[in-house]
Amino acid sequence: MNPLQPFIDGPIAHRTLHNKNAGRPENSYEGLDAAIALGIAVEIDLQLSRDGVPMVFHDYELDRLTSKTGLVANYDADTLQAISLTGGEQGIPRFDEFMKYVDGRIPVLIELKDQDGALGSKLSNLEAATCVVMRDYNGSIAVMSFNPEMIARCAMLAPNIPRGLVTDAYVAKDWPNVPAQRCAELAKIPHYDLIGASFISHNRADLSAPRVADLKSQGAAIFCWTVRTPDQEDQARKIVDSITFEGYMPKDII
């Protein structure tokens, strides 16, 4: 079976099935439980703690999602676990414990957040620490990143895990920390074959890009981020194999 089929068979909840007003923060156990109850795949994000532990958290800083301030990378894993996510009752999850809890019940799409700052080649410990967990996991998973260098390392460290790229039009003004030349390079998605990718997750607003059609014609699975309305879903599904969604419930799971 195509290892990506579990992600193609249904939509993917962005940062778990989160709804802050319902007590389910982004990348939380509460959001995970809601997805498991409905049998929905989830997308999660990983940042690295000061002591080298992958944590399930999207932002580089704690400020938006917790009552604390500062960089995630400035705190050790035990401290981060004790910091409650705003709107929920539990702390920031450790990736290894999070995956043990999932235990194969739903597919998990794992995004490695760029630790370089410029989507470049500066070495990171996140890839190796993540691959240790992924190699021992029994269940449907796939790994991706905006930074192709990170996924190239995953290809070496965990070659059997499906891997892909999070992609965009890379309009320079939207990526102030990334050199304009790098933006222009990444917009062409030149690393897809080099890293042995099997899918991309592309910006929903740029799905008409010729390179997306080119990759689809070559057999790449096409996912997208982030669908927030039924109308956006209808448009995206004309092109993609699966959507990443938030803020509403797709028609096929209502």
Summary of the structure (lengths in Angstrom):
residues: 254
radius of gyration: 17.1
end to end distance: 27.0
largest distance: 46.8
contacts: 851
relative contact order: 0.13
helix: 33%
strand: 21%
